[in-house]
Structure formats: C-alpha cells, structure tokens
Amino acid sequence: MEELSSIYPKEKKELYKLLAAQIEAIIGDETLVISDLSNVSAVLNEALQEINWVGFYLMKNDLLQLGPFQGKLACTKIRLGKGVCGIAAKEMKTQLVEDVHQFPGHIACDSASNSEIVVPICLNDCVIGVLDIDSPNFSRFDKEDQEGLEEIVRILERKCNWEAFRI
C-alpha cells in the first residue's frame, strides 16, 4: 500500500494548493468546529513531512486550551503572551521559530521539538485560537509554509461555524 504522505506533492506551493482545496471541501457548513479541526489536523499530519505535532489551541477565559491535535500528549492550557502559541495569540501574528530553544519563554511540551510555526485564528478582530505545528528538525518551516498555513487558517476562519462553537 502506498504511504499516504507520498501522494502529496513535494513542492510546497503545489502541496499547499492541494491542502487548501481538500480542507475547503471537508469543512461543512453545519459541522461542529471540533469535527472540522479534527479532520484538518489529521490531513495536515498526513501531508506535512518532518513534523511531530499538529493541532489547535482554542481561546476560553483568556487562556489557550488544547483542542483537536495529532501527536504526543500536549500542554492543556497556555496563557496569552506565554510560549510561541501565547505570543502568536497575543500579537495576532504568525510566529515562525527556527530554533525553539532560543525562543524566550518557550514551553517545551515535547523535548523532541526543535522548530515551530503558530498561526493565529481570528474572528471579528479577536483571536479565537491558533494552529500550532512542531518539528523535530531545526528550521523546518519557511515563508512558503507560513503562506500556505495562513491560507488554510483563512479557510477555517471563513468556513467553520464559529458562532455555534462553545468549549
């Protein structure tokens, strides 16, 4: 049986174009947000090479709380402004970190992670969560990954039924 990740293009622009189309298709208008985010984390886990964690943290009571993910156990709550996820949420800006060990205040949920990218998810100019992806490789993520993942988050912002979502 062909490994699933081998069906995905190696060239990043093509990969993210395909992922955006897949994610656009799997998110339903009346689907639960948790179901959508679970499927998106599964798709990204299958498609992205050299990662060891992919998932979502969702805002509740001024904390990022663990949402759907693929990978090892994870931190369950992250304060705004703490760690890569907390900074991305507080600044409402993608964080692309080549070496997490050099990031001030990095929260090490998995000691095998060496690089990370976190993309904030916003609704009505408020952060409602983040997409977080870790890699055991240093400098795993680049601007092409950032652009592709930001497009995926824009699809989530637009298509998910956030208004009906409550943790």
Backbone hydrogen bonds, N-H to C=O, Kabsch-Sander energy under -0.5 kcal/mol:
donor,donor_aa,acceptor,acceptor_aa,energy
6,S,3,E,-1.2
7,I,4,L,-2.0
8,Y,5,S,-1.0
15,L,11,E,-2.5
16,Y,12,K,-2.9
17,K,13,K,-1.7
18,L,14,E,-2.3
19,L,15,L,-2.8
20,A,16,Y,-2.4
21,A,17,K,-1.8
22,Q,18,L,-2.6
23,I,19,L,-2.9
24,E,20,A,-2.4
25,A,21,A,-1.8
26,I,22,Q,-2.0
27,I,23,I,-1.5
28,G,26,I,-0.6
31,T,28,G,-0.8
36,D,32,L,-2.2
37,L,33,V,-3.1
38,S,34,I,-2.1
39,N,35,S,-2.3
40,V,36,D,-2.5
41,S,37,L,-2.5
42,A,38,S,-1.8
43,V,39,N,-2.6
44,L,40,V,-2.7
45,N,41,S,-2.1
46,E,42,A,-1.9
47,A,43,V,-2.2
48,L,44,L,-2.6
52,N,134,D,-2.0
53,W,134,D,-1.2
54,V,70,Q,-2.1
55,G,132,D,-2.4
56,F,68,P,-2.2
57,Y,130,V,-1.9
58,L,65,Q,-3.2
59,M,128,I,-2.1
60,K,63,L,-2.4
63,L,60,K,-1.2
64,L,78,I,-3.1
65,Q,58,L,-3.1
65,Q,63,L,-0.6
66,L,76,T,-2.4
67,G,56,F,-3.0
70,Q,54,V,-2.7
72,K,52,N,-0.7
78,I,64,L,-2.5
80,L,62,D,-0.8
81,G,86,G,-2.0
82,K,79,R,-2.1
86,G,82,K,-1.6
87,I,83,G,-2.0
88,A,84,V,-2.3
89,A,85,C,-2.4
90,K,86,G,-2.4
91,E,87,I,-2.9
92,M,88,A,-1.0
93,K,88,A,-1.4
95,Q,118,V,-2.5
96,L,94,T,-0.5
97,V,95,Q,-0.6
97,V,116,E,-3.2
98,E,96,L,-0.6
100,V,114,N,-2.3
102,Q,99,D,-1.8
103,F,100,V,-1.2
106,H,103,F,-2.0
108,A,106,H,-0.7
109,C,107,I,-1.3
113,S,110,D,-2.0
114,N,135,S,-3.6
115,S,135,S,-1.9
116,E,97,V,-2.2
117,I,133,I,-2.4
118,V,95,Q,-2.3
119,V,131,L,-2.6
121,I,129,G,-3.5
122,C,120,P,-0.5
123,L,126,C,-2.7
126,C,123,L,-1.1
128,I,121,I,-3.2
129,G,121,I,-1.3
130,V,57,Y,-2.6
131,L,119,V,-2.8
132,D,55,G,-3.0
132,D,130,V,-0.5
133,I,117,I,-2.5
134,D,53,W,-2.5
135,S,115,S,-2.3
139,S,98,E,-2.4
140,R,137,N,-0.9
146,Q,142,D,-2.5
147,E,143,K,-2.9
148,G,144,E,-2.4
149,L,145,D,-3.1
150,E,146,Q,-2.5
151,E,147,E,-1.7
152,I,148,G,-1.7
153,V,149,L,-2.4
154,R,150,E,-2.0
155,I,151,E,-1.8
156,L,152,I,-2.1
157,E,153,V,-3.0
158,R,154,R,-2.0
159,K,155,I,-3.1
160,C,156,L,-2.0
162,W,160,C,-1.8
164,A,161,N,-0.8
165,F,162,W,-1.3
